[in-house]
Amino acid sequence: MHRLHYFFKRLLLIIPTFLGITLVCFTLIQFVPGGPVEQTLMRMRGNGMGGEGGRGARSDAGTISPEQLKAIHERFGFDKPIMARYWKYLWTDRLGLKSLSFKFPNKTVWQLIAERLPVSLIFGVTGFLLSYIVCVPLGITKALRNGTSFDAATSVLVFVGYSIPGFALGMLLKMLLCGTVEGMPDWLPHAGFASDQYALLGFWGKVWDRILHMILPVTCYMVGNFAVLTLLMKNSLLEEVSKDYIRTARAKGCTVSRAIWVHALRNSLIPIATGFGGILTVMFAGSVLIEQVFEIPGIGRLSMEAIVGRDYPVFMGILTLTSILGLLGNILSDFCYVLIDPRIDLSK
């Protein structure tokens, strides 16, 4: 009963937390220089034009009349107070997802996100699952062979991988494996999410084409979490093995393998559970730099384009979905805690 009450309270806390996040961000972006109004004014002055569609008087100096300036503010909605604009984003535009993009005025924010979502979802889920599938068993093996040559060799590999930024590794792998440098093998595609002949391929040909395009980007996605997850799993298991309840179990005749796999392993997974909630945000977890390196049309690249181009509706739409899924992911992590260790008391 206490747990049900706890999760219900956490769900209710999502509302004020979400409102606080979006209100602060929405307010801040209104004061960022170089917004759509400023960009429009610069283009008009650069073209020596005095208005949109001939509205207002034309000036030889390229100046903008007050009527033209008012029309530009009305076009982008900057003629209203901040709270009125925030309410429009929150209610009229359905959390900004139905608002029109400044850069692509014929598309809503949700349409732009939906176009990039499948790509980011595939890369995100694949990278997330492979990180746990590889790192958790590797961490367990390192703990069981602590101090051996295997532990030392894999530690070197783990730290070398951790020290290389994902985007830098991506550029290095492109030079070594994609034929971008003369004399190097051309084994893997260097960019994009599909080949030019993708539509002409059969089912298994399309699957293999996708796999080839995903090998390098997914590898770069995994590098950042690889060392953290592996060492966290190793250290957590070593800590559990050294506790009194394991020694007590061994003293009562429990075998080493049973003490580790039945008793210690489950408790050692508790720190790892902190990242389980990230499964809800993997579709927005694309690295901007990695997507730039491999020219992947994902959510990360879209968010960067929105920030650089001051496309506020798109930025707020991505922020909205990321915030909601991130808050729900935190609750999912707590739920995983309870599943792994029922002794956890959530009533305090």
C-alpha positions in Angstrom: 0.0 0.0 0.0 2.9 2.3 0.8 4.4 1.6 -2.5 1.2 2.3 -4.4 0.8 5.6 -2.6 4.5 6.5 -3.3 4.1 5.9 -7.1 0.8 7.8 -7.2 2.4 10.8 -5.4 5.4 10.7 -7.8 3.0 10.7 -10.8 1.2 13.8 -9.4 4.6 15.6 -8.9 5.2 15.3 -12.6 2.7 18.0 -13.3 4.3 20.9 -11.3 7.8 19.7 -12.2 7.0 19.7 -15.9 5.4 23.2 -15.7 8.4 24.5 -13.9 10.8 23.1 -16.5 8.9 24.3 -19.5 8.0 27.7 -18.0 11.7 28.5 -17.2 12.9 27.3 -20.6 10.1 29.1 -22.5 10.9 32.3 -20.7 14.6 32.1 -21.3 14.4 31.5 -25.0 12.3 34.7 -25.4 15.4 36.7 -24.5 18.0 34.8 -26.5 19.4 37.2 -29.1 19.2 36.4 -32.8 15.6 35.1 -32.7 13.2 34.9 -35.7 12.3 38.6 -35.4 15.9 39.7 -35.6 16.7 37.2 -38.4 13.7 38.5 -40.4 14.8 42.1 -39.9 18.4 41.3 -41.0 17.2 39.6 -44.2 14.9 42.6 -45.0 17.6 45.1 -44.4 20.1 43.0 -46.3 17.7 42.9 -49.3 16.9 46.6 -48.9 13.2 45.7 -48.7 10.7 47.5 -46.6 8.2 44.9 -45.6 6.5 41.6 -46.3 4.5 41.5 -49.4 4.9 45.2 -49.9 3.2 46.2 -46.7 4.5 49.5 -45.4 6.7 52.1 -46.8 9.9 51.3 -48.6 13.1 53.0 -47.4 16.2 53.5 -49.5 18.3 52.9 -46.3 16.7 49.6 -45.8 15.1 50.7 -42.5 11.9 49.1 -41.1 8.8 51.1 -40.4 6.9 50.7 -37.1 4.0 49.1 -39.0 6.3 46.5 -40.6 8.0 45.8 -37.2 4.6 45.3 -35.6 3.5 42.9 -38.4 6.7 40.8 -37.9 6.1 40.5 -34.2 2.5 39.5 -34.9 3.7 36.8 -37.4 5.8 35.1 -34.8 3.5 35.8 -31.9 5.9 38.1 -30.1 3.2 40.8 -29.8 1.6 39.1 -26.8 2.9 38.9 -23.2 5.1 35.9 -22.2 2.4 34.3 -20.1 -0.1 34.5 -22.9 2.4 32.9 -25.3 3.1 30.2 -22.7 -0.6 29.4 -22.3 -0.9 29.2 -26.1 2.0 26.7 -26.2 0.6 24.8 -23.2 -3.1 24.6 -24.2 -3.9 25.8 -27.7 -0.8 24.2 -29.3 -1.1 21.1 -27.2 2.3 21.4 -25.5 3.7 22.9 -28.6 3.3 19.8 -30.7 0.6 21.4 -32.9 2.5 24.7 -33.4 4.1 25.5 -36.7 7.8 25.5 -37.2 9.5 28.8 -38.0 11.9 27.2 -40.4 9.3 24.9 -42.0 6.0 26.9 -41.8 4.1 24.2 -43.6 4.8 21.5 -41.0 3.8 21.2 -37.4 6.4 20.4 -34.7 5.0 16.9 -34.2 5.3 16.2 -38.0 9.0 17.1 -37.9 9.6 15.0 -34.8 7.7 12.1 -36.2 9.9 12.1 -39.3 13.1 11.8 -37.3 11.7 9.6 -34.4 12.0 6.2 -36.1 15.7 6.7 -36.8 16.6 7.9 -33.3 14.4 5.2 -31.8 16.2 2.4 -33.7 19.7 3.8 -32.8 18.7 4.6 -29.2 17.1 1.3 -28.3 19.9 -0.7 -30.0 22.6 1.2 -28.3 20.8 1.1 -24.9 20.2 -2.7 -25.0 23.6 -3.5 -26.3 25.3 -1.5 -23.6 23.6 -3.5 -20.9 23.9 -6.8 -22.8 27.7 -6.3 -23.1 28.6 -4.3 -20.0 26.7 -6.3 -17.3 28.2 -9.7 -18.2 31.6 -8.1 -18.7 31.4 -6.4 -15.3 30.4 -9.7 -13.7 33.3 -11.6 -15.4 35.8 -8.9 -14.3 34.5 -9.2 -10.7 34.8 -13.0 -10.7 38.3 -12.7 -12.2 39.4 -9.7 -10.3 43.2 -9.2 -10.4 43.8 -11.6 -13.3 45.3 -10.8 -16.6 41.8 -10.8 -18.2 40.7 -8.1 -15.7 43.8 -6.0 -16.4 43.5 -6.3 -20.2 39.8 -5.5 -20.3 40.3 -2.5 -17.9 42.8 -1.1 -20.4 40.3 -1.5 -23.2 37.5 0.0 -21.1 39.5 3.1 -20.1 40.9 3.6 -23.6 37.3 3.5 -25.0 36.1 5.9 -22.3 38.8 8.4 -22.9 37.9 8.8 -26.6 34.8 11.0 -27.3 32.1 9.3 -29.3 32.4 11.8 -32.2 36.2 11.5 -32.4 35.9 7.7 -32.4 33.4 8.1 -35.2 35.7 10.1 -37.4 38.6 7.7 -36.7 36.5 4.7 -37.6 35.3 6.4 -40.8 38.9 6.9 -41.9 39.9 3.3 -41.0 36.9 1.4 -42.2 34.9 3.5 -44.7 37.4 4.2 -47.4 37.4 8.0 -46.8 41.2 7.9 -46.8 43.1 6.6 -49.8 44.5 3.2 -49.2 42.2 2.3 -46.3 39.5 -0.5 -46.7 36.0 0.4 -47.7 34.1 -2.1 -45.5 31.3 -0.1 -44.1 29.1 2.9 -45.2 30.4 6.2 -44.0 27.1 8.1 -43.7 23.3 8.0 -43.7 20.8 5.5 -42.6 20.3 3.5 -45.8 22.1 3.1 -49.2 20.9 4.7 -52.4 19.6 1.3 -53.7 17.8 0.5 -50.5 14.3 0.5 -52.1 15.4 -2.1 -54.7 16.7 -4.6 -52.1 14.8 -7.6 -50.8 13.7 -8.0 -47.2 17.0 -9.6 -45.9 19.0 -7.2 -48.1 17.3 -4.3 -46.4 18.0 -5.8 -43.0 21.6 -6.3 -43.8 21.9 -2.8 -45.3 20.5 -1.3 -42.0 22.9 -3.3 -39.9 25.9 -2.1 -42.0 24.8 1.5 -41.5 24.2 1.0 -37.8 27.5 -0.7 -36.8 29.7 2.4 -36.5 27.1 4.9 -35.0 25.9 2.4 -32.4 29.5 1.6 -31.5 30.1 5.3 -30.9 26.8 5.6 -28.9 27.9 2.8 -26.6 31.4 4.2 -25.9 30.3 6.8 -23.4 28.4 4.3 -21.1 30.7 1.4 -21.7 33.2 2.1 -19.0 30.7 3.4 -16.5 28.4 0.5 -16.7 31.1 -2.1 -16.7 33.0 -0.8 -13.7 29.8 -0.1 -11.8 28.7 -3.7 -12.3 32.1 -5.0 -11.3 32.5 -2.8 -8.2 29.0 -3.4 -7.1 29.4 -7.2 -7.3 32.7 -7.1 -5.5 31.2 -5.0 -2.7 28.3 -7.5 -2.3 30.6 -10.5 -2.2 32.6 -9.0 0.6 29.5 -8.4 2.9 28.7 -10.4 6.0 25.6 -12.1 4.6 27.7 -13.8 1.8 30.2 -15.0 4.4 27.3 -16.3 6.5 25.9 -18.1 3.6 29.3 -19.7 2.8 29.7 -20.7 6.5 26.3 -22.5 6.3 27.5 -24.6 3.4 26.4 -22.6 0.4 28.6 -23.1 -2.6 30.6 -20.2 -4.1 28.6 -20.1 -7.3 25.2 -20.2 -5.5 26.4 -17.4 -3.1 27.3 -15.2 -6.0 24.6 -16.0 -8.6 21.7 -16.3 -6.2 22.4 -13.9 -3.4 25.1 -11.4 -4.4 24.2 -10.8 -8.0 20.6 -9.6 -7.4 21.7 -7.0 -4.9 24.6 -5.9 -7.1 22.1 -5.0 -9.8 20.5 -2.2 -7.7 23.0 0.5 -8.8 22.6 -0.6 -12.4 18.8 -0.1 -12.1 19.3 3.7 -12.0 19.7 3.6 -15.8 16.7 1.4 -16.6 14.4 4.4 -16.7 16.5 5.7 -19.6 14.7 3.3 -21.9 11.9 5.9 -22.2 14.2 8.6 -23.5 16.4 6.6 -25.8 14.6 8.0 -28.9 15.8 11.5 -27.9 19.2 10.3 -26.7 21.0 10.8 -30.1 24.3 12.5 -29.8 24.3 15.7 -31.9 28.0 15.3 -32.8 27.7 11.6 -33.7 24.7 12.3 -35.9 26.6 15.1 -37.6 29.6 12.9 -38.2 27.5 10.1 -39.8 24.9 12.4 -41.3 22.1 10.7 -39.5 18.7 12.5 -39.7 17.8 12.0 -36.0 16.3 13.9 -33.1 19.6 15.1 -31.9 20.4 16.7 -35.2 16.9 18.2 -35.4 17.3 19.8 -31.9 20.7 21.3 -32.9 19.1 22.7 -36.1 16.3 24.2 -34.0 18.7 25.8 -31.5 21.0 27.2 -34.1 18.1 28.4 -36.3 16.2 29.8 -33.3 13.2 27.5 -34.2 11.6 27.9 -30.8 8.5 25.8 -31.4 10.6 22.8 -32.5 13.0 23.2 -29.6 10.1 23.4 -27.1 8.4 20.4 -28.7 11.5 18.3 -28.2 12.0 19.7 -24.7 8.4 18.8 -23.9 8.6 15.1 -24.9 12.1 14.8 -23.3 10.9 16.2 -20.0 7.8 14.0 -19.8 9.6 10.8 -20.7 12.5 11.7 -18.4 10.2 12.2 -15.4 8.4 9.0 -16.2 11.8 7.3 -16.6 12.7 8.3 -13.0 9.6 6.6 -11.7 10.4 3.5 -13.8 13.8 3.4 -12.2 12.2 3.4 -8.8 9.9 0.6 -9.9 12.9 -1.4 -11.0 14.5 -0.8 -7.6 11.5 -2.4 -5.9 11.5 -5.4 -8.3 15.2 -6.1 -7.7 15.1 -5.5 -3.9 11.7 -5.8 -2.2 13.3 -4.7 1.1 13.5 -1.1 -0.2 11.0 1.0 1.9 9.5 3.8 -0.3 7.3 5.1 2.5 10.1 7.2 4.0 
